[in-house]
Amino acid sequence: MGMLAIIAALLLEQWRPIGDRKAWSAALANAANGLEASFNAGEKRHGNIAWLVAVLPVALAAVALHYLLLWLHPLLALAFNVGVLYLTLGFRQFSHYFTGIQTAIRDGQVDQARELIGAWRGEPAAHRSREEVVRLAIEEALIASHRHVFGVVFWYMLLPGPSGAILYRLAIFLHQRWGGLGEFGRAAVRVREVLDWPAARLTAAAFAVVGDFEDAIYCWRTQARAWPDAPMGIVLAAGAGAMGVRLGMPLGEIDGPVARPDLGVGEAADLPFLDSAVGLLWRALVLWVFFLMVLSAARLL
């Protein structure tokens, strides 16, 4: 059932993507703000309790509903799983930004590309160079593919029902909302790191297999640990090595350059590497689907 639900959700998202996720994001943001207002007294234990209250009831309810529907009829449980994955899984949740940047760079409309990367990252980008826009677009695509596709698939297959997909996506969301709130946000940061520890390594391994294996492994081993966010450093380093492109590196800001570690080997980021990134992500997804199909067949036998 798990493999069928993943394939069905991916096909459904490609055929008819959700047009506007703002309502979902606003509802989650309001719930997170309410929990923060209720529990945040500046201590770590308050963050632990708030995280459990935010995530566990939803995940447990998903498990209970899955098994209830499975008892009624397997097709009902399958439809429920597909529905959850349709909301949590897929490239189309971020690909409109990437495609827009790709088209703008190809047409020579760098200002439009700057606007799109700024909207994607939630920061001013009018001062970005063309190369920085391309580099940041590739980085965001690699990270987003892990958070919206590979990480979701990994935890969905590992935990019962659709609880793994819900758990992972809520963990990512709470890390983004609460991660900068000092002691209160430490639980959100730590849980996200724990969930990403195995998932990021499998994503990086997939990039290595479908790309330049030697360079991907070399960059993973020698460069990833220098990135501030360790799991995402693994994903970015392996992806950069697999494509033969240089990512990371200092960024020019209005107040002066911001130091960032070098990731990858090879050439500077340019338009052809935007196409390479798309190919890498789809090849990695095909590899994951094939591997999961083999595991599913072995489990049946």
C-alpha positions in Angstrom: 0.0 0.0 0.0 2.8 2.4 0.9 4.4 2.3 -2.5 1.1 2.6 -4.3 0.2 5.7 -2.2 3.5 7.4 -3.0 3.2 6.8 -6.8 -0.4 7.9 -6.8 0.3 11.1 -4.8 3.2 12.0 -7.0 1.2 11.5 -10.2 -1.8 13.4 -8.7 0.4 16.3 -7.7 1.9 16.5 -11.2 -1.5 16.3 -12.8 -3.3 18.8 -10.5 -1.0 20.5 -8.0 -2.6 22.4 -5.1 -3.0 25.9 -6.4 -2.8 27.8 -3.1 -1.2 26.5 0.1 -1.5 29.8 1.9 -4.6 28.7 3.8 -2.8 25.6 5.1 0.3 27.6 6.0 -1.8 30.3 7.7 -3.6 27.7 9.8 -0.4 26.0 10.9 1.2 29.3 11.6 -1.8 30.4 13.8 -1.6 27.1 15.7 2.1 27.4 16.2 1.7 31.0 17.4 -1.0 29.9 19.8 1.1 27.1 21.3 4.1 29.5 21.6 2.0 32.1 23.4 0.7 29.4 25.8 3.9 27.5 26.6 6.9 29.8 25.9 8.2 30.8 29.3 11.8 30.8 28.1 12.7 27.3 29.3 13.7 24.2 27.3 11.1 21.9 29.0 8.3 24.3 27.8 9.5 23.8 24.3 9.5 20.1 24.7 5.9 20.1 25.9 4.8 22.5 23.2 6.4 20.3 20.5 4.7 17.1 21.8 1.3 18.9 22.0 1.7 20.2 18.5 2.8 16.9 16.8 1.9 13.8 18.8 -2.0 14.1 18.7 -2.0 14.7 15.0 0.4 11.8 14.3 -1.4 9.4 16.6 -4.8 10.4 15.1 -3.5 9.7 11.6 -2.4 6.2 12.7 -5.7 5.5 14.4 -7.7 6.7 11.4 -5.5 4.7 9.0 -6.1 1.4 10.8 -9.8 2.1 11.2 -10.1 2.7 7.5 -8.0 -0.4 6.8 -10.4 -2.4 8.9 -13.3 -1.0 7.0 -11.7 -1.5 3.5 -8.1 -1.3 2.3 -9.1 1.1 -0.5 -10.3 3.6 2.1 -7.0 3.4 3.9 -5.1 3.8 0.6 -7.2 6.9 -0.3 -6.4 8.4 3.1 -2.7 7.8 2.6 -2.8 9.3 -0.8 -4.6 12.4 0.5 -2.1 13.0 3.2 0.9 12.5 0.8 -0.8 14.8 -1.7 -0.6 17.6 1.0 2.9 16.8 2.2 4.8 15.3 -0.7 5.9 16.6 -4.1 8.1 18.8 -6.2 5.3 21.2 -7.2 5.4 22.7 -3.7 8.5 24.6 -4.7 9.1 24.1 -8.4 7.2 27.2 -9.5 10.0 29.3 -8.0 12.7 27.2 -9.6 11.0 27.1 -13.0 10.4 30.8 -13.0 14.1 31.5 -12.2 15.2 29.1 -14.8 13.0 30.8 -17.5 14.0 34.3 -16.4 17.8 33.5 -16.5 17.3 31.9 -19.9 15.5 35.0 -21.2 18.1 37.3 -19.8 15.6 38.8 -17.2 17.9 38.8 -14.3 15.8 41.3 -12.3 12.8 39.0 -12.4 15.1 36.1 -11.3 16.2 38.3 -8.4 12.6 38.9 -7.4 11.8 35.2 -7.5 14.8 34.1 -5.5 14.1 36.8 -2.9 10.5 35.6 -2.6 11.6 32.0 -2.3 14.2 32.7 0.4 12.1 35.5 2.1 14.8 38.1 1.9 15.8 41.1 -0.3 17.7 40.0 -3.4 17.9 43.1 -5.6 21.7 43.3 -5.0 22.3 39.7 -6.0 24.6 38.9 -9.0 23.4 36.6 -11.8 25.7 33.9 -10.6 24.5 34.2 -7.0 20.9 33.9 -8.1 21.7 30.7 -10.0 23.7 29.3 -7.1 21.1 30.0 -4.5 18.3 28.6 -6.7 20.2 25.3 -7.0 20.8 25.3 -3.2 17.2 25.9 -2.5 16.1 23.3 -4.9 18.3 20.6 -3.3 17.1 21.5 0.2 13.5 21.7 -0.8 13.6 18.4 -2.7 14.9 16.7 0.5 12.3 18.4 2.8 9.3 18.0 0.5 10.1 14.7 -1.2 12.9 12.4 0.0 12.6 13.1 3.7 8.8 12.7 3.5 9.1 9.4 1.6 11.7 8.0 4.1 9.6 8.6 7.2 6.3 7.7 5.5 7.7 4.3 4.7 9.3 3.8 8.1 6.3 4.6 10.4 2.7 3.2 10.3 0.1 4.8 8.1 0.8 8.3 7.0 2.1 9.3 10.5 5.7 9.5 9.3 4.9 12.0 6.5 3.0 14.2 9.0 5.6 13.9 11.7 8.4 14.9 9.4 6.6 17.8 7.7 5.4 19.2 11.1 9.0 18.8 12.5 10.3 20.9 9.6 7.6 23.5 10.0 8.1 23.9 13.8 11.9 24.1 13.3 11.4 27.0 10.9 8.9 28.7 13.3 10.5 28.0 16.7 14.1 27.3 15.9 15.3 30.8 16.6 13.4 31.2 20.0 16.3 30.3 22.2 15.7 27.6 24.9 12.1 27.2 23.9 13.1 26.3 20.3 15.8 23.8 21.2 13.4 20.8 21.0 12.3 21.8 17.5 15.9 22.1 16.4 17.0 18.8 18.0 14.0 16.8 16.7 14.5 18.0 13.2 18.2 17.1 13.3 17.4 13.6 14.6 14.8 13.0 11.9 17.1 14.4 9.2 20.2 12.3 10.3 19.2 9.2 8.4 17.1 10.9 5.7 19.7 13.4 4.6 22.3 10.7 4.2 20.0 8.6 2.0 19.2 11.7 -0.1 22.9 12.4 -0.5 23.6 8.8 -1.4 20.9 8.9 -4.1 22.5 12.1 -5.5 25.9 10.3 -5.6 24.5 7.2 -7.3 22.7 9.1 -10.1 25.4 11.8 -10.5 29.2 11.9 -10.3 29.7 9.4 -7.6 33.4 10.0 -6.7 33.0 13.8 -6.5 29.7 13.6 -4.5 31.3 11.3 -1.9 34.5 13.4 -1.8 32.5 16.6 -1.2 30.2 14.9 1.3 33.2 13.7 3.4 35.4 16.8 3.2 33.0 19.7 3.0 29.6 18.9 4.5 30.7 19.3 8.2 31.7 23.0 7.6 28.1 23.9 6.7 26.2 25.4 9.7 23.2 23.1 9.3 24.9 19.7 9.3 22.2 17.6 7.6 21.6 20.2 4.9 25.4 20.4 4.5 25.4 16.7 3.5 22.6 17.2 1.0 24.2 20.3 -0.6 27.7 19.0 -0.7 26.7 15.7 -2.2 24.4 17.4 -4.7 27.1 19.9 -5.7 29.6 17.1 -6.2 27.2 15.0 -8.1 26.6 17.9 -10.6 30.1 19.2 -10.7 29.1 22.7 -9.7 30.4 25.0 -7.0 27.8 26.0 -4.3 28.1 27.7 -1.0 30.8 30.3 -1.1 30.5 33.9 0.3 27.5 36.0 -0.6 27.7 39.7 -1.3 25.3 41.6 1.0 24.6 45.3 1.3 26.5 45.5 4.6 29.4 43.4 3.2 30.2 39.9 2.2 28.9 37.0 4.3 31.2 34.1 4.7 29.9 30.6 3.7 31.9 27.4 3.2 32.7 26.2 -0.3 30.7 23.2 -1.5 31.2 21.2 -4.6 33.9 21.1 -7.2 34.0 22.1 -10.8 32.5 25.1 -12.5 30.7 28.2 -11.3 26.9 28.0 -11.2 25.3 29.1 -14.5 22.2 28.3 -16.6 23.2 24.8 -17.6 23.4 23.7 -14.0 19.8 24.7 -13.4 18.9 22.0 -16.0 21.3 19.6 -14.4 19.7 20.1 -11.0 16.3 19.2 -12.5 17.7 16.0 -14.0 19.5 15.1 -10.8 16.4 15.4 -8.7 14.2 13.4 -11.0 16.8 10.6 -11.4 17.2 10.5 -7.6 13.4 10.1 -7.3 13.3 7.3 -9.8 16.1 5.6 -7.9 14.2 5.9 -4.7 10.9 4.6 -6.2 12.7 1.6 -7.8 14.5 0.8 -4.5 11.2 1.0 -2.6 9.5 -1.2 -5.2 12.2 -3.8 -4.8 11.8 -3.7 -1.0 8.0 -4.0 -1.3 8.3 -7.0 -3.6 10.8 -8.6 -1.3 8.4 -8.0 1.7 5.6 -9.7 -0.2 7.7 -12.7 -1.1 
